[in-house]
Amino acid sequence: MRKQMIQNAAFDVATQVRAVEETVDTAIAEIAELQARIIRANAVAGVSFGTVHPTLQSLASAVTGLVETRGAIVDCHQALSVAKGKVPGLRTVSWGDPDDDCPPKGATADLRIVA
């Protein structure tokens, strides 16, 4: 019962991490599209080059912040991956000798769960 609760909680965390990663990537893509639309609108309007420059600088700053955030999320994801190896019920489980791909046919062995 406890093991299942731990696995469910870990699944919820993993699902949320993926959702955050997707949200950050979507935000970066949306800002890039916004920048392109602003540049096109500026060209269509035929106004001076400097008219939208402050806006583009602000968007560039936002993208830089999001890229840094993306890196922090990657670090968080890696840290969670390391941490799961320390949580009972989430550690990798292996059967048998890691050097053998498959036991020979008809062979019997004392199988133990290694956690």
C-alpha positions as CSV (number, residue, x, y, z in Angstrom):
1,M,0.0,0.0,0.0
2,R,2.7,2.5,1.0
3,K,4.8,1.5,-2.1
4,Q,1.8,2.3,-4.3
5,M,1.3,5.6,-2.6
6,I,4.9,6.5,-3.2
7,Q,4.7,5.4,-6.9
8,N,1.5,7.5,-7.4
9,A,3.1,10.5,-5.8
10,A,6.2,10.1,-8.0
11,F,4.1,9.7,-11.1
12,D,2.2,13.0,-10.2
13,V,5.6,14.8,-9.8
14,A,6.9,13.4,-13.1
15,T,3.7,14.3,-14.9
16,Q,3.9,17.9,-13.5
17,V,7.6,18.2,-14.5
18,R,6.7,17.3,-18.1
19,A,3.9,19.7,-18.1
20,V,6.1,22.5,-16.9
21,E,8.8,21.7,-19.5
22,E,6.1,21.8,-22.2
23,T,4.8,25.1,-20.9
24,V,8.2,26.7,-20.9
25,D,9.0,25.5,-24.4
26,T,5.5,26.7,-25.6
27,A,6.1,30.1,-24.0
28,I,9.5,30.5,-25.8
29,A,8.0,29.5,-29.1
30,E,5.0,31.9,-28.6
31,I,7.4,34.8,-27.8
32,A,9.5,34.1,-30.9
33,E,6.3,34.1,-33.0
34,L,5.2,37.4,-31.4
35,Q,8.6,38.9,-32.2
36,A,8.2,37.9,-35.9
37,R,4.7,39.4,-36.0
38,I,5.8,42.7,-34.5
39,I,8.7,42.9,-37.0
40,R,6.2,42.2,-39.9
41,A,3.7,44.7,-38.6
42,N,6.4,47.3,-38.3
43,A,7.4,46.7,-41.9
44,V,3.8,46.8,-43.1
45,A,3.2,50.1,-41.3
46,G,6.4,51.5,-42.7
47,V,7.4,53.2,-39.5
48,S,10.9,53.8,-38.3
49,F,13.2,50.9,-37.3
50,G,13.4,52.2,-33.7
51,T,9.7,52.3,-33.2
52,V,9.4,48.7,-32.0
53,H,12.9,48.3,-30.8
54,P,12.1,48.8,-27.1
55,T,9.4,46.2,-27.4
56,L,11.7,43.7,-29.1
57,Q,14.3,44.3,-26.4
58,S,11.8,43.5,-23.7
59,L,10.7,40.3,-25.5
60,A,14.4,39.3,-25.9
61,S,14.9,39.8,-22.2
62,A,11.8,37.6,-21.6
63,V,13.2,34.9,-23.8
64,T,16.5,35.0,-22.1
65,G,14.8,34.6,-18.7
66,L,12.7,31.7,-20.0
67,V,15.8,30.0,-21.5
68,E,17.4,30.3,-18.0
69,T,14.2,28.9,-16.5
70,R,14.3,26.0,-18.9
71,G,17.9,25.2,-17.8
72,A,16.8,25.3,-14.2
73,I,13.9,22.9,-15.0
74,V,16.4,20.6,-16.7
75,D,18.6,20.7,-13.5
76,C,15.5,20.0,-11.4
77,H,14.6,17.0,-13.6
78,Q,18.1,15.6,-13.3
79,A,18.0,16.1,-9.5
80,L,14.7,14.3,-9.3
81,S,16.1,11.4,-11.3
82,V,19.0,11.1,-8.8
83,A,16.6,11.4,-5.9
84,K,14.4,8.6,-7.1
85,G,17.3,6.2,-6.6
86,K,17.2,7.0,-2.9
87,V,13.4,6.4,-2.4
88,P,12.3,2.9,-1.5
89,G,9.7,1.8,-4.0
90,L,11.2,3.9,-6.8
91,R,14.7,2.4,-7.1
92,T,15.6,0.4,-10.2
93,V,14.9,-3.3,-9.7
94,S,17.0,-5.9,-11.4
95,W,16.7,-9.7,-11.6
96,G,19.8,-11.9,-11.8
97,D,23.3,-11.2,-12.9
98,P,23.8,-7.9,-14.8
99,D,26.4,-9.6,-17.1
100,D,24.0,-12.2,-18.4
101,D,21.5,-11.3,-21.0
102,C,19.4,-14.4,-20.5
103,P,19.9,-17.5,-18.4
104,P,20.5,-20.7,-20.3
105,K,17.4,-22.8,-21.1
106,G,16.5,-25.1,-18.3
107,A,18.7,-23.3,-15.8
108,T,17.3,-22.6,-12.4
109,A,18.7,-19.9,-10.2
110,D,17.9,-18.3,-6.9
111,L,16.2,-15.1,-8.1
112,R,16.3,-12.1,-5.7
113,I,14.9,-8.6,-6.0
114,V,17.8,-6.2,-5.9
115,A,16.7,-2.7,-4.8
